[in-house]
């Protein structure tokens, strides 16, 4: 299916509720939140497809129209096959893949922007420190956060231990160390 077919249905039709919205839920990890979201979307009349790893709870939800196996670099093909009106990522891995597709495939940009928001914010989303700073500026309470570039900087700047270290580019509990 060509990328042009993705844009055939107008987002205005979806917003006016003249069609049942098609939602693609994407998950790279086994968190159950995407299955709960799928259940709620189906209950509210959405047509739901999902892309997830084998054994994921999303595969047990009744009413899902299509399920695709998650593999690295298959998201583009899944989007083209399912023709969603909106994509709902369940974790950072899917978000970052969508950012990559946005950068490399112009035909997918309107759908990805409709799903994720303004592309000028994508770099902020990829940075834990920038995301927490933006949240703080909006009045949301966040833990003290400091960006460190080296082990020496950790020793110099962190006088009170324990501290929790988290790498950018990780999610789901990976990349966490307690010092």
C-alpha positions as a printed NumPy array, in Angstrom:
array([[  0.   ,   0.   ,   0.   ],
       [  1.379,   3.402,  -0.912],
       [  2.056,   6.163,   1.578],
       [ -0.499,   8.325,  -0.27 ],
       [ -3.303,   6.047,   0.919],
       [ -2.423,   6.924,   4.507],
       [ -3.561,  10.475,   3.905],
       [ -6.827,   9.686,   2.079],
       [ -9.045,  10.021,   5.118],
       [ -9.258,  13.532,   6.408],
       [ -8.417,  14.204,  10.023],
       [-11.436,  16.53 ,   9.957],
       [-13.68 ,  13.508,   9.274],
       [-12.22 ,  11.767,  12.291],
       [-12.679,  14.823,  14.499],
       [-16.284,  15.257,  13.3  ],
       [-16.867,  11.613,  14.257],
       [-18.168,  10.728,  10.782],
       [-15.964,   7.645,  10.779],
       [-14.747,   5.275,  13.463],
       [-11.146,   6.348,  14.108],
       [ -8.459,   3.781,  13.338],
       [ -5.857,   3.676,  16.1  ],
       [ -2.514,   1.897,  15.909],
       [ -1.112,   1.035,  19.343],
       [  2.61 ,   0.366,  19.381],
       [  4.538,  -1.387,  22.138],
       [  8.132,  -2.599,  22.31 ],
       [  7.972,  -3.828,  25.926],
       [  5.488,  -6.025,  27.804],
       [  3.802,  -3.298,  29.859],
       [  0.033,  -3.886,  30.246],
       [ -0.97 ,  -0.232,  29.754],
       [ -1.396,  -0.631,  25.997],
       [ -3.862,  -3.495,  26.531],
       [ -5.908,  -1.359,  28.922],
       [ -5.837,   1.518,  26.445],
       [ -6.907,  -0.792,  23.596],
       [ -9.864,  -2.031,  25.653],
       [-10.996,   1.535,  26.382],
       [-10.597,   2.648,  22.756],
       [-12.599,  -0.329,  21.472],
       [-15.298,   0.324,  24.065],
       [-15.543,   3.901,  22.75 ],
       [-15.953,   2.786,  19.14 ],
       [-12.427,   2.962,  17.768],
       [-11.018,   0.448,  15.336],
       [ -7.781,  -0.711,  16.984],
       [ -4.718,  -2.439,  15.574],
       [ -1.573,  -3.218,  17.503],
       [  2.096,  -3.919,  16.985],
       [  3.787,  -5.661,  19.918],
       [  6.178,  -8.466,  20.895],
       [  5.01 , -12.085,  21.192],
       [  3.29 , -12.82 ,  24.488],
       [  2.202,  -9.208,  25.027],
       [ -1.104,  -8.584,  26.858],
       [ -2.33 ,  -6.635,  23.821],
       [ -2.632,  -9.978,  22.03 ],
       [ -5.346, -11.045,  24.517],
       [ -7.662,  -8.059,  23.983],
       [-10.909,  -8.96 ,  22.242],
       [-11.928,  -6.684,  19.401],
       [ -8.502,  -5.767,  18.053],
       [ -8.736,  -5.818,  14.271],
       [ -5.107,  -6.557,  13.395],
       [ -2.062,  -7.583,  15.402],
       [  1.422,  -7.297,  13.984],
       [  4.581,  -8.804,  15.453],
       [  6.97 ,  -6.156,  16.706],
       [ 10.426,  -6.379,  15.216],
       [ 13.014,  -3.65 ,  14.869],
       [ 12.415,  -1.521,  11.779],
       [  8.952,  -2.924,  10.957],
       [  6.933,   0.056,  12.142],
       [  6.83 ,   1.716,   8.698],
       [  5.347,  -1.397,   7.081],
       [  2.806,  -1.766,   9.903],
       [  1.707,   1.862,   9.509],
       [  1.332,   1.423,   5.749],
       [ -0.675,  -1.788,   6.167],
       [ -2.978,  -0.597,   8.974],
       [ -3.619,   2.958,   7.654],
       [ -4.241,   4.459,  11.112],
       [ -5.796,   7.85 ,  11.751],
       [ -3.588,   8.193,  14.82 ],
       [ -0.706,   6.259,  16.379],
       [ -0.582,   5.777,  20.154],
       [  2.897,   4.721,  21.294],
       [  3.013,   2.839,  24.583],
       [  6.681,   3.395,  25.318],
       [  9.72 ,   5.473,  24.395],
       [ 10.987,   2.904,  21.906],
       [  7.965,   3.446,  19.658],
       [  8.156,   7.238,  20.1  ],
       [ 11.78 ,   7.305,  18.986],
       [ 11.052,   5.074,  16.005],
       [  8.296,   7.491,  15.011],
       [ 10.758,  10.384,  15.32 ],
       [ 13.116,   8.539,  12.982],
       [ 10.335,   7.847,  10.47 ],
       [  9.3  ,  11.5  ,  10.655],
       [ 12.824,  12.552,   9.74 ],
       [ 13.191,  10.1  ,   6.863],
       [  9.749,   9.649,   5.272],
       [  7.97 ,  12.896,   4.355],
       [  4.682,  11.143,   3.505],
       [  4.335,   9.977,   7.133],
       [  4.997,  13.395,   8.684],
       [  1.362,  14.603,   8.89 ],
       [  0.255,  11.396,  10.637],
       [  3.215,  11.386,  13.03 ],
       [  2.776,  15.078,  13.873],
       [ -0.954,  14.523,  14.425],
       [ -0.058,  11.643,  16.76 ],
       [  2.935,  13.104,  18.614],
       [  2.695,  16.866,  18.26 ],
       [  5.109,  19.488,  17.001],
       [  8.394,  18.096,  15.65 ],
       [ 10.368,  20.972,  17.149],
       [  9.673,  19.366,  20.548],
       [ 11.049,  15.92 ,  19.617],
       [ 14.569,  16.732,  20.846],
       [ 13.136,  17.842,  24.208],
       [ 11.216,  14.578,  24.501],
       [ 14.433,  12.617,  23.898],
       [ 16.237,  14.413,  26.748],
       [ 15.231,  13.515,  30.29 ],
       [ 16.658,  16.757,  31.686],
       [ 14.854,  18.944,  29.117],
       [ 11.555,  17.094,  29.623],
       [ 11.767,  17.483,  33.4  ],
       [ 12.725,  21.153,  33.039],
       [  9.703,  21.779,  30.774],
       [  7.458,  19.979,  33.283],
       [  8.867,  22.063,  36.139],
       [  8.224,  25.273,  34.202],
       [  4.594,  24.164,  33.857],
       [  4.322,  23.812,  37.634],
       [  4.642,  20.028,  37.734],
       [  6.7  ,  18.725,  40.642],
       [  9.772,  16.841,  39.474],
       [ 12.756,  15.355,  41.292],
       [ 15.989,  17.322,  41.368],
       [ 17.731,  16.568,  38.106],
       [ 21.228,  17.31 ,  36.917],
       [ 22.863,  16.435,  33.616],
       [ 26.296,  14.862,  33.973],
       [ 28.88 ,  14.372,  31.249],
       [ 31.482,  12.267,  33.082],
       [ 32.265,  10.151,  36.122],
       [ 34.407,  12.984,  37.478],
       [ 31.459,  15.364,  37.232],
       [ 29.358,  12.907,  39.229],
       [ 31.927,  12.862,  42.024],
       [ 32.307,  16.654,  41.966],
       [ 28.602,  17.583,  41.812],
       [ 26.938,  14.875,  43.878],
       [ 27.9  ,  15.333,  47.489],
       [ 24.942,  13.431,  48.918],
       [ 24.377,   9.797,  48.116],
       [ 22.495,   7.723,  47.152],
       [ 21.684,   9.162,  43.73 ],
       [ 19.813,   7.546,  40.859],
       [ 21.498,   7.704,  37.462],
       [ 19.464,   7.262,  34.288],
       [ 20.832,   7.342,  30.759],
       [ 19.064,   9.158,  27.954],
       [ 17.956,   6.758,  25.247],
       [ 16.848,   4.054,  27.678],
       [ 13.421,   3.101,  28.978],
       [ 11.565,   0.443,  30.888],
       [ 14.057,   0.275,  33.739],
       [ 17.155,  -0.21 ,  31.595],
       [ 20.007,   2.249,  31.998],
       [ 19.346,   2.856,  35.719],
       [ 22.077,   2.712,  38.326],
       [ 21.948,   3.652,  41.994],
       [ 25.19 ,   5.127,  43.324]])
